[in-house]
Amino acid sequence: MIIYILGEAHAGKSEAAKHIVKTGFIEIALSDPMKRALMSWYGFTEEQLWGPSEARNAPDDRLCRHPDMEGSEEGQSLELSPENFLSPREALQTLGEAMRQAYSRTWVRILFRDIAKLRQEFGLGSFCWYDRTRGVQYGELNRMVYEALKTRVKPKHFLVPDVRYRNEHESLRRVGARGFRIVSPTQGEGLTGKLAEHRSEVEQRSIPDSELDAVIVNDGTLEELYAKIDAFLEKDPTSP
């Protein structure tokens, strides 16, 4: 089974994902390969890339946009703003869109490749798992550990927490995935200017609710959100 989530910034996708993972799903995001690349290139931390929206939105004071000022006292005195310093979110948006321009299914292709690897059968003593900072990993186990970790040897349920484009949504529907949109009164907070209007933030709005399996309104407590998610997970996908 594959479940996927649509939702704007600050709608509650991360909290929804955390809860779904606790029910036995493997979280594997479309943006993970981008984040791994940017972690290597720019030295962004795991918190900056996979942490809360505020961390992704914050300009990084190491990445000055003015080459002649980078590392200088003058550069250190610049206002910490998107005009002067690169943020993880802008780097993600730029890289993601550049590769989509080269090949529109780049990130979907990587996602399906990694899921296929995780579904492979391995002989006794071999297994694979997913690490968001390193991708699909392989290892060897003795019989006792193998028996204890059977669910990780061949995971059956996957969560894609960050669908933003129509072709991602359509590709997942073609393989039988179920998806829901999460909406909240706080969605969109913290994003302004070109970050808020980037295609990765606005294209998902063109996907009508009728093409999804559910819309979950995140307007209460976390416990109420979790209860709505549980109801979605428990619903028979073949029922009306």
N, C-alpha and C positions, 0 to 999 in steps of 0.2 A: 504494500500500500504506500502511496505517496500523497501527502497532504501539503498544500501550499497556502501562503498567506499574502494578501495584498493589503496595503495600508500606507497612509502618508506618515511623514515624520511625526513622532510624538503621539501616534494613535494607540500604541501599546503592543506593537508586534513583538518586541523583545520579551515582554512579560508573558505574552501568549506562547511564544516559542519555549521559554523555560518550563512552562507547565506541561506542554505537550511532550517535551523530551523526558520528563519524569514518568510518563506513561509508557515509555519504551521505544520512542522514535529516535532515529539518528538524525541530528540536525546537520544539514549540508546546504550551505547558502550559495546562490549564484555569484555573490560578490566575494566569496572566500578566495578564489585565485587572484583577484585584483588586490585584495588586502595583503596576501602573502607577498606579492610582487612589490607593493609599496612599502611593506615592512623592511624588505631587503634593500630597496633603492634609497629610501629616505630615512630609515631608522625610526619610523613611527612605532609606537608601542602597541601591545595588544589592547590596552585600554583605549587608546586613541582610535583604533580601527574597529574593535568589536564591543567597545564600551557604550555608554549612553550617548544619545544624540548630541548632547552638549559637548562631549569629548571630540566627536567627529567634526563638529561645527567650529571648534576653537582654532584660530590661526596658530601655527607652530612658530615660535620665535627663533628657531634655528634656520627657517627656510625663507629668508628675506628675498623679496622680488627684485631688489635693486642690487645687482652684482657688485657694484663699486662700494656698497655700504655693508655687505655681508661680513659679519665678524668684527666690524669696527665699532668704536664707541658711538659714532653717529648712527649706525644701524641699530644699536641697542637702545637708542633714545627715541626711535620711531614708535608711533602709536601701534599697538598690537591689533591691527585691523586686517580684514581680507584684502584691502588695497595694498598692504605692505608685506603681508606674509601668507604663505600657502597653508590651507587647512586640509586635514585628511579628507573631508567630504568633497571639497573641490577637486582634489587629486583623484578620488574615486570616480567622480562624475566624468572627469576628463578622460581618464584611461578607459573607463567602461564604454563611453560613447565612441572613442577613437577605434576601438576594436570592433564595435558594432558596425561602424562605417566600413571597415575592411571586410567583415563577414558578419551579417546580422545575427547569426545563430552561434557566435563564438562562445558565449557564456553558457547557453543551453547545451551545446555540444560537450563542453567540459563537464557540466553537471551530470549528464547522462552517462558519460564515460566513467566517471567516478562511481556512480551508483552501480553500474554494471560490474566494476571491479569488486565492489563490496558484496555483491551478490554471488560471486564466484564460489564454487565448491573447492575446498582444499582437503588434502589428506590429513589424517590424524597427526596432530603435532604442529600444523601450520594454521595460521589465521591472519586476518587483516582487520584493521579498524580505521576510523577516521579521526584526524586531528585537524582542526580548522587552521592552525598555524603551519601545518606541514603537509596536509592532504592525506591521501590514502597511504597507510603504513602496513608493513608486513612483518610478521614475527614467527617465532617457533615456541611451542609450548610442550611441557610434559603432559602426560595423560590426566593427572589430577587437576591441573590448571585448565586444561582444555575442557574438561567436563564442567568446571565451575563457570566458564565463560562462553558456553555454547551460543548464547544469544548474540554474542559479539562476533562469533565466527561467521555466521551467515545472517546478518541483520535483514529483516523483512520489511520494516516500516521506516520511511524516510520523511523528514520535514524540510520543506524549502521555504524559509521564512521571509523572503525578500523579492517576490515577483513584482516587477515595475512596468514591464512592457507587454504589449499585446502578443507579440510572437512568443514570449516566454509562457504566457497564459495558455495560448493555443497549443504550443508544443506539449505542455503538461497534460492538457485535456486529451490529446491524442493518445497518450499512454495510460489513460484511465485515472489520472490523479483527481483528487477532490480538493476544492479550494474555497476559502472564505475571505471576505473583506472585513477588516476591523476598523471601526470608525470611533472617533472620540471628540468631545468638545474641545480638547486641547490639541488636536492634530494641526500640524503646520507651525506650531509655536517654535521659535528659535531659528527659523529659516527666513531669510530676507533676500531681496535683490535677485541676482542671477542664480543663486543656489536654490531659491524657492521656485523659480520658474524654469529650472532645468528640465529637459525632457524626461529624465528619470523620475522626477517628482510628479509631472502633470499627465504623462501618457496613460497611466493607470486609471485616471478618471474617465477615460473613454471606454473602459470595459464596463458594460452595464451589470448591475446586480443580478439580472436574470440569467447571465452566463455563469454565475457562481453557484455554489451549493448552499451558501449561507452568508448573511451579513451579521456580524456580532458587534453590538453597541457597547463600547467600554465607557460607561458613564457612572460607574459605582465603585464599590470596593474591589480589591483583588480577588476576594473570595467569590464575589458575584461574577467577575470575569471568568474565573476558573470554572464555575458551574456552567456557564454558557458554553465554554469550550468543551467540557465533558459531554454536554448534551449533543453537541455537534459530532464528537467522536463516536458516541454510542449509537447515533442514528443509522439505521440501515440505509446504505446508499441507493438501494433499489426501491425504497418506499417513496411515495409522493411527498 
